[in-house]
Amino acid sequence: MDKTTHQIEDFENRKKDHIQFALDQASQLSVNTRGFSQIQLIHQALPEINFAEVHLGTQLLGHHFGSAHFISSMTAGHGQSFEINRRLAVAAEQKNWLMAVGSQRRELFDESSKQEWLQIRTEAPHVKFLSNIGLIQLIEHPAEQILKMVDNLGSIGIFVHLNPLQELFQNHQDVQFSGGLRALEKLVKLSKVPVLVKEVGFGISPRLARQLFEVGVAVVDVSGSGGTHWGIIESLRKSDDSVEKKSIEAFRDWGMTTAELLLKFQEEVLFHPVWASGGIRSGVDSAKCLALGARAIGIAQPLMKAAVVSQDEVLKVMDMFDFQLKVAMFCTGIKKYEEFLHKKVWSCLNQ
């Protein structure tokens, strides 16, 4: 077996396991750890607006979308991913949601893998995509090669995901993040589309966010804890006597929740686009994030669960999130997202 064949086989097996374990309750943090219960939206019994006046449309990265909800990065580049991503993309086009794709890492060693997206484009020609690559791949490969993937996908931006804890539990022998900020700065300078940075569920601190904005990153997705725990997922792929599986319990509550981070980002949200993902399980969670200053809300695991069933199920979940968000906005007297930046409609129970 040559090196490329081995890489492809290993990649496909890992991604299949990721889907299986992401749908397993063992990889999900409990509702009590998500942090949103500490944020209370202030009910407006007389909102002085009509429900029909509440509009979910918004501008993201210079494009109009039907909702501040977007499909957060999930999976790509293996046998099961085509149908999942096809369903997500077709639904995103129908609902006019932005879609961030799963990691395009496979394209770096198997150029034929881009065919997955070319096929999906034939069924959803107008969907707006965000490319996605890991920081390690950005460090290891020329920025020009990374940006070629953006062109192949016709993306309106590119996410670079930071995942040090996941990488350590996936392959603790070879995790190198040195030079990451410099690699991001180079990518920003060469890219014709906005560069966005996110975590994979353990959070980005305000201090790091400021560094990222200083080098030209357009958007920071705080991506806090509270939903899928990617360290647990990687440990589930290991043998019972492995150091990873024996160590993971110590990191079950690692990181900061999305709600906690947004509370710390109150200055940053006034001057920079901050997005939120990580443990969003209802449109009310979304409304709380928007009330705290987030400009867009990423949904992943609930849509993955729907996508393995059918496209109609995906649409139902998207409709539910949008309806719940719209109800929460109406009941706080908010007609459009921009008003969240000027009206404080939340309180924190532990302050």
Secondary structure, DSSP 8 states (H G I E B T S, - for coil): --HHHHHHHHHHHHHHHHHHHHTSGGGB--GGGSSGGGEEE---S--SS-GGG----EEETTEEES-SEEE-----SSTTHHHHHHHHHHHHHHHT-EEE----GGGGT-GGGGHHHHHHHHH-TT--EEEEEEHHHHHHS-HHHHHHHHHHHT-S-EEEEE-HHHHHHH-TT----TTHHHHHHHHHHH-SS-EEEEESSS---HHHHHHHHHTT-SEEE---BSSB-HHHHHHHTS-TTSHHHHHGGGGTT-S-BHHHHHHHTTTHHHHS-EEEESS--SHHHHHHHHHTT-S-EEE-HHHHHHHTT-HHHHHHHHHHHHHHHHHHHHTTT-SSGGGGGT---EEETT-
